Amino acid sequence: MAPTIKELVQDAFGPYPDYLILNPGWCPKGTKLPQLRRLILEQDGQWIGLDTSERWVVAPTQTASFSPVFFYGVLLIEKLAWLSEAGKIFLTEELNERDTNWGQRTTQNSRKSSQFRSLKLTGLYPPAPAPGTNKIKVWIRCEKHSPAMFMTETTYPRSLLLNSKDRKRSYEILTIDRAVYDLCRNFLERYRLVGLIKEIMGNPDYHLEPNSAEVDVLVDGYLNKHKHEALSHAVIFADHDKPPTTKLRLRHVSHAEVRSHFAKHSGWLLALYLSGPRKDCPIDVRAWCEFISKVRVAKMAPKPPPSQNWGQTYDDDELWASDTDGSNAAIAKTLQKFGGTAAKWEHKLARRMRKESPPPRERRAKRTRDDDDDEPVIYYPPTFDSDFSEPSTPGCSDSEYDSDVPSVPLPGILSHMYNPPTLRPGRFIWDCPISNCTHSIDLLNLRPQDTADLPSYASYTAVYVKEKQYGSLADEQVQWLLCHLVSLHYWRHLRIEPNRQKKEFITELAKRWTANSVVGSRD
């Protein structure tokens, strides 16, 4: 039996070079770009992905030494006008060859199919095609001309676009072949993060200015976005006798998971924004470098098997240069893998940091000094809780008091007491920020010595945390216990018992702080 037209055209034809099969005058622009499916990329006879072809943030100067990149895709021919005259001839021959081979395979009507019947493309593309008319799909081979664009084109804000060298023709990529999809994951994730950052920067709820976005703000922005999407997620009901095929709600996304995505591509994002103009840079470069140094600590910390690749990209088998040193010079060596030289990246880092505003502490100090140029800088004693009242009995003499009270700590230690405790990126562990102190608190594995000094009324909260009854670190009881345990550890640094000498220590601390409050005047 002779095959049907649907059977003959169900598989894609080709592959054919785009300059040979497509009409040179057909170069659609705007919102009507040709669409390709099952994208495949090739270089030097090997399949590659967008991670390889788009690995450069700064393009190399000697591009002639690199082999050209070709991409393949399946194009649905909507009109015969899309084809060149040669293309019509090639497709007609392949269509009739399929018809002939089909008859030979079936061993029925093969002579009639091959000798007395000739199919033409005009039969597939009548002047007034009916709905559902069968059309030809063709594998085309294009030479890649310029960098791929993903979620960066205003006309196609959610699409992947590739440009061909022939006629500078642009294609919208609908799907990527599964054989190379894993080789494109870094590229896709990176530009999804770029799109997310752009969306958060444009959100009026955050009031973000250029060069001001920090990682925590971006993480919170994504979690809020995910929360709204989860609330508006459509509930799809299945038949009463069938199990539901669609999840009724979006899965939970943790703060650590979002930070992990930013950590994976923190170096690439920094390179991308440093290579562009400063007015278009959304991130705070100084804070971003600090985040990269925290990524270094988290990547080197021991982790359980499910999180062993925290902060690493899919092809990142080696440690970054900044994994052993958090300085700008080491970060510049890490950025070198995205193009350019380490010296140029270090120069860009230094120049961008000079143009940015100073850290918050320096800004506060500047405002203090600018209030009165002639006045000395005075550091006032810390304000403690009002529950600590004055002693009812007269104090001892200075000589007697000095023998019992520990020495006054450095103001640097006290400065840590004013900052809320922060955990390792993606972990439930707090590390003491004081120099040469190796103490840490693991909320997932609280030790008896961690909770030994807790008051009796806090025992229930400790059990609550030990049994992991909370949903997230934002839980009020978890935050209360963490702050309490950190405070107890700081009191040990001050060499006093948390429940006995505190009142006397505060009195002496305030007295000695005031005596040494004038530290100098402005130059």
C-alpha positions in Angstrom: 0.0 0.0 0.0 1.3 3.5 -0.9 2.3 5.7 2.0 0.3 8.7 3.0 1.7 12.2 2.8 1.6 12.5 6.6 3.8 9.4 6.9 6.3 10.8 4.3 6.8 14.1 6.0 6.6 13.1 9.7 10.4 13.0 10.0 12.5 16.0 9.4 14.4 16.3 6.1 18.0 17.2 5.7 20.3 18.4 7.1 21.0 21.2 4.6 23.1 24.4 5.0 20.9 27.4 5.5 22.7 29.4 2.8 21.8 26.7 0.3 18.2 25.8 1.1 16.7 29.1 2.3 15.7 32.1 0.2 18.4 34.8 0.4 15.6 37.4 0.4 13.8 35.9 3.3 15.2 37.6 6.5 12.3 38.1 8.9 12.7 40.6 11.7 10.8 41.9 14.7 8.2 39.5 16.2 8.1 37.0 13.4 11.5 35.2 13.7 11.8 31.7 12.4 11.7 29.1 15.1 14.0 26.1 15.6 13.5 23.0 17.7 15.9 20.4 19.0 19.0 22.7 19.0 22.4 21.1 18.6 25.8 22.8 18.6 28.9 21.5 16.9 32.6 22.6 16.9 35.4 20.6 15.2 33.1 17.7 14.7 32.2 17.4 18.4 28.8 18.3 20.0 29.2 21.1 22.4 26.8 23.2 24.5 26.2 26.9 25.1 28.5 26.6 28.2 31.4 26.2 25.8 30.3 28.5 22.9 29.3 31.3 25.4 32.0 30.8 28.0 33.6 34.3 27.4 32.3 37.4 29.1 35.1 39.3 27.5 35.7 38.1 24.0 39.3 37.0 23.2 41.2 39.4 20.9 42.5 36.6 18.7 39.3 35.1 17.5 40.8 33.7 14.3 42.4 30.9 16.2 39.0 29.5 17.3 37.1 27.1 15.1 33.7 28.2 14.0 30.6 27.0 15.8 27.7 25.5 13.9 24.2 25.0 15.2 21.5 22.7 13.9 17.8 22.9 14.4 14.5 21.7 12.9 12.7 24.4 11.0 9.0 24.0 10.0 8.6 25.4 6.4 5.4 27.4 6.6 5.6 28.8 3.0 7.4 27.8 -0.1 8.6 31.4 -0.4 11.0 30.6 2.5 13.0 28.2 0.2 15.5 29.0 -2.5 15.2 27.4 -5.9 17.9 24.9 -5.0 16.1 24.2 -1.7 12.9 23.3 -3.5 14.8 20.9 -5.8 16.6 19.2 -2.9 13.4 18.8 -0.9 11.4 17.5 -3.9 14.1 14.9 -4.6 14.2 13.7 -1.0 10.4 13.6 -0.8 10.2 11.3 -3.9 13.1 9.3 -2.6 11.2 8.6 0.6 8.2 7.6 -1.4 10.3 5.2 -3.5 12.0 3.7 -0.5 8.7 3.3 1.3 7.3 1.2 -1.6 10.4 -0.9 -1.6 10.1 -1.6 2.1 6.5 -2.6 1.8 7.1 -4.7 -1.4 3.7 -3.6 -2.6 3.0 -1.1 -5.4 6.8 -0.3 -5.5 6.9 -0.1 -9.3 3.8 2.2 -9.4 5.2 4.3 -6.5 8.7 4.8 -7.9 8.1 5.0 -11.7 4.6 6.4 -12.3 4.2 8.8 -9.5 6.1 12.0 -8.8 5.4 14.2 -5.8 5.8 18.0 -5.9 6.0 20.5 -3.1 3.2 22.6 -4.6 0.9 19.7 -3.7 1.9 20.2 0.0 1.5 24.0 -0.1 -1.7 24.9 -2.0 -2.6 28.6 -2.5 -5.3 28.3 0.1 -4.1 25.6 2.6 -6.7 23.9 4.8 -6.2 23.7 8.6 -4.0 20.8 9.5 -2.2 20.7 6.2 1.0 18.6 6.4 4.1 20.6 6.1 7.8 19.8 5.7 10.2 20.0 8.6 13.9 20.4 7.7 17.2 20.1 9.7 19.2 23.2 8.8 22.9 23.8 9.6 23.9 27.4 10.4 27.2 29.0 11.2 26.9 30.9 14.5 27.7 34.6 14.0 27.4 36.4 17.3 26.9 35.6 21.0 23.6 33.9 22.0 21.0 36.0 23.7 18.8 34.6 26.4 16.2 36.7 28.2 18.0 39.9 27.2 16.1 40.9 24.0 13.2 43.3 24.6 11.1 41.8 21.8 11.6 38.3 23.1 12.1 38.7 26.9 11.8 35.0 27.7 13.5 33.4 24.6 16.8 32.1 23.5 18.0 33.7 20.2 20.8 32.7 17.9 22.2 34.5 14.8 23.4 32.8 11.7 26.3 34.2 9.6 24.2 33.8 6.4 22.2 37.1 6.0 22.6 37.8 9.8 19.4 35.8 10.1 18.0 35.4 13.7 16.3 32.3 15.0 14.2 31.8 18.1 15.1 28.5 19.8 12.1 26.7 21.2 13.7 23.5 22.4 17.2 22.1 23.0 18.0 18.5 22.1 18.5 16.3 25.1 21.9 15.2 23.9 23.4 18.7 24.6 21.0 20.2 27.1 23.2 19.3 30.1 26.0 21.2 28.3 23.9 24.4 28.3 22.7 24.4 32.0 25.3 26.9 33.3 24.5 29.4 30.5 20.7 29.1 31.0 21.0 29.4 34.8 23.3 32.4 34.6 21.0 34.5 32.4 17.9 33.4 34.3 19.7 35.0 37.3 20.4 38.1 35.2 16.7 38.3 34.4 15.8 37.8 38.0 18.1 40.6 39.2 16.7 42.9 36.6 13.2 42.1 37.7 14.0 42.7 41.4 15.8 46.0 40.6 12.7 47.1 38.7 10.4 46.2 41.6 9.3 49.5 43.3 8.9 47.6 46.7 12.7 47.4 47.1 13.7 51.0 46.1 17.0 49.7 44.8 19.5 52.0 43.1 22.2 50.9 40.6 25.4 49.6 42.3 23.5 48.8 45.5 22.0 45.3 45.4 23.5 42.8 47.8 23.0 39.0 47.7 20.6 38.9 50.7 18.3 41.4 49.0 18.3 39.4 45.8 17.6 36.2 47.7 14.7 37.8 49.6 13.4 39.2 46.3 13.3 35.7 44.7 11.7 34.1 47.8 9.0 36.8 47.8 8.4 36.2 44.1 8.2 32.5 44.6 5.8 33.0 47.5 3.4 35.1 45.3 3.6 32.5 42.6 2.8 29.7 45.0 -0.3 31.6 46.3 -1.5 32.1 42.7 -0.6 28.6 41.6 -3.7 27.1 39.9 -5.2 24.1 41.6 -5.9 21.4 39.0 -8.4 18.8 40.1 -8.2 15.3 38.7 -11.1 12.9 38.1 -12.4 11.4 41.2 -11.2 7.9 40.2 -7.7 9.0 39.0 -4.7 10.2 40.9 -3.7 13.9 40.4 -1.1 14.3 37.6 -0.2 17.9 38.6 1.2 19.1 41.8 -1.3 21.2 43.7 1.3 23.6 45.0 4.8 24.7 44.3 7.5 23.0 46.3 9.2 24.7 49.1 12.4 26.7 48.2 14.8 27.4 51.0 17.0 30.4 51.6 20.1 28.3 51.3 19.0 26.8 48.0 18.6 30.3 46.4 22.0 31.4 47.9 23.5 28.3 46.4 22.4 29.3 42.9 23.9 32.8 43.3 27.0 31.2 44.8 27.5 28.9 41.8 27.6 31.8 39.4 28.8 34.6 41.6 32.1 34.9 39.7 30.5 35.0 36.3 27.9 37.6 37.4 30.6 39.8 38.8 32.6 39.5 35.6 29.5 40.3 33.5 28.7 43.5 35.5 32.3 44.6 35.7 32.6 44.4 31.9 29.6 46.6 31.3 29.1 50.3 32.1 28.8 51.2 35.8 25.4 52.8 35.4 24.0 49.5 34.3 25.6 47.5 37.1 22.9 46.6 39.7 25.2 44.9 42.3 27.3 46.4 45.1 30.7 45.2 43.9 32.3 45.5 47.3 29.6 43.5 49.0 29.7 41.0 46.1 33.4 40.4 46.6 32.7 39.7 50.3 30.1 37.2 49.2 32.6 35.4 47.0 34.9 35.2 50.0 32.1 33.6 52.0 31.5 31.2 49.1 35.1 30.2 49.4 34.6 29.3 53.1 31.4 27.4 52.4 32.9 25.4 49.5 35.9 24.3 51.6 33.8 23.4 54.6 32.9 19.7 55.1 29.4 18.9 53.9 27.1 15.9 53.9 26.8 14.0 50.6 23.6 15.7 49.3 25.3 19.1 49.4 28.9 18.2 48.4 28.7 20.4 45.3 27.4 23.5 47.0 28.5 26.6 45.2 30.0 24.7 42.2 28.8 24.9 38.7 28.1 21.7 36.6 31.5 21.7 35.0 33.4 23.2 37.9 35.7 20.3 38.9 38.5 22.7 40.1 38.6 25.1 42.9 38.5 28.8 42.0 41.6 30.9 42.5 39.6 32.8 45.2 38.9 29.5 47.1 42.3 29.8 48.8 42.5 33.6 49.1 39.6 36.1 49.3 41.7 39.1 48.2 40.9 41.1 45.1 43.9 39.7 43.3 42.7 36.1 43.8 39.1 37.1 42.7 40.7 38.6 39.6 42.4 35.3 38.8 39.0 33.6 39.1 37.4 36.1 36.7 40.2 35.4 34.2 38.5 32.1 33.3 35.7 34.2 31.6 38.2 36.1 29.4 40.6 38.9 29.8 43.7 39.0 32.1 43.9 38.9 35.9 45.6 42.3 35.8 42.7 44.0 33.9 40.1 42.4 36.2 42.0 43.6 39.3 42.2 47.1 37.8 38.4 47.0 37.1 37.7 45.9 40.7 39.8 48.6 42.2 38.4 51.3 40.0 34.8 50.2 40.6 35.3 50.1 44.4 36.8 53.6 44.4 33.7 55.0 42.6 31.3 53.2 44.9 30.2 54.6 48.2 32.2 53.4 51.3 31.0 50.6 53.6 28.2 51.5 56.0 30.5 51.8 59.0 32.7 54.3 57.1 29.7 56.3 56.0 28.5 56.6 59.6 32.0 57.7 60.7 32.1 60.3 58.0 28.7 61.7 59.1 30.1 61.9 62.7 33.2 63.8 61.6 31.4 66.1 59.2 29.0 67.3 62.0 31.8 69.4 63.5 35.3 69.5 62.0 36.8 70.9 65.2 35.2 68.5 67.7 37.1 65.3 68.7 35.5 62.0 67.9 33.8 60.6 71.0 32.8 57.0 71.4 30.1 56.7 73.9 29.6 53.7 76.2 27.2 51.1 75.0 23.6 51.3 76.1 22.6 48.1 77.9 19.2 46.7 78.9 17.3 48.8 81.4 16.7 45.8 83.7 20.2 46.3 85.1 19.6 48.7 88.0 22.2 50.4 90.2 23.5 48.4 93.1 21.7 48.9 96.3 24.8 48.8 98.4 27.8 51.1 98.0 30.5 49.7 95.8 34.0 48.8 96.8 37.1 51.0 96.3 38.7 51.1 93.0 41.6 48.9 94.1 39.4 46.2 95.5 37.1 46.4 92.4 39.9 46.0 89.9 41.1 42.8 91.5 37.7 41.1 90.9 36.6 42.4 87.6 38.0 41.1 84.3 39.9 43.4 82.0 37.9 45.6 79.7 37.7 43.9 76.2 38.7 45.6 73.0 35.9 47.6 71.3 36.3 45.3 68.3 34.9 42.4 70.4 32.0 44.6 71.6 31.2 45.5 68.0 30.3 41.9 67.3 27.8 42.0 70.1 25.8 44.6 68.3 25.5 42.6 65.0 23.0 39.8 64.7 24.6 36.4 64.3 25.0 35.2 60.7 25.3 31.6 59.6 27.5 30.0 57.0 26.1 30.3 53.5 23.7 27.4 53.0 24.5 25.9 56.4 22.9 25.9 59.9 26.3 26.7 61.6 27.3 29.9 63.3 31.1 30.6 63.5 32.5 33.0 66.1 33.8 36.0 64.3 36.4 36.9 66.9 39.9 36.3 65.8 41.6 32.9 66.8 38.3 31.6 68.1 37.2 28.2 66.6 34.0 27.9 68.5 30.9 27.2 66.4 27.2 26.4 67.0 25.5 23.8 64.8 21.7 24.2 65.1 21.2 20.8 63.5 23.5 19.1 66.1 23.4 21.1 69.4 25.9 19.7 71.9 25.3 19.6 75.7 28.0 22.2 76.3 26.1 24.6 73.9 23.0 24.6 76.1 24.6 24.0 79.5 24.3 27.7 80.6 20.7 28.2 79.3 18.2 29.3 81.9 15.6 26.8 82.9 12.8 28.5 81.1 14.7 28.0 77.8 14.8 24.2 78.0 11.6 23.8 76.0 13.0 26.0 73.2 16.2 24.0 73.1 14.3 20.7 72.8 12.1 22.3 70.0 15.3 23.1 68.0 17.0 19.8 68.7 14.0 17.9 67.4 13.9 20.1 64.3 10.3 21.0 64.7 10.7 24.3 62.9 10.1 25.0 59.3 12.8 27.5 58.6 15.5 29.5 60.2 13.1 32.5 60.3 11.2 30.6 63.1 10.9 32.9 66.1 12.0 30.3 68.6 15.0 29.3 66.5 16.1 33.0 66.2 15.7 33.5 70.0 17.7 30.4 70.9 20.5 31.3 68.4 20.8 34.8 69.7 20.8 33.6 73.3 23.5 31.0 72.7 25.7 33.5 70.8 25.3 36.0 73.7 26.4 33.4 76.2 29.5 32.7 74.2 30.3 36.4 74.0 30.0 36.6 77.8 32.6 33.8 78.0 34.9 35.9 75.8 34.5 38.7 78.4 35.5 36.2 81.1 32.5 36.6 83.3 29.8 34.2 84.3 26.6 35.1 82.4 24.3 35.2 85.4 26.4 36.7 88.3 29.1 39.3 87.5 27.2 41.0 84.7 25.9 44.0 86.7 29.3 44.8 88.2 31.0 44.3 84.8 28.7 46.8 83.1 29.3 49.5 85.7 33.1 49.2 85.4 32.9 48.9 81.6 30.9 52.1 81.3 33.4 53.9 83.6 36.5 52.8 81.8 34.9 53.4 78.3 34.1 57.0 79.3 37.6 57.6 80.6 39.1 56.6 77.2 36.3 57.9 75.0 38.3 60.7 73.3 40.4 59.0 70.8 41.5 61.8 68.6 40.4 64.6 66.3 39.9 64.8 62.5 43.1 65.4 60.5 
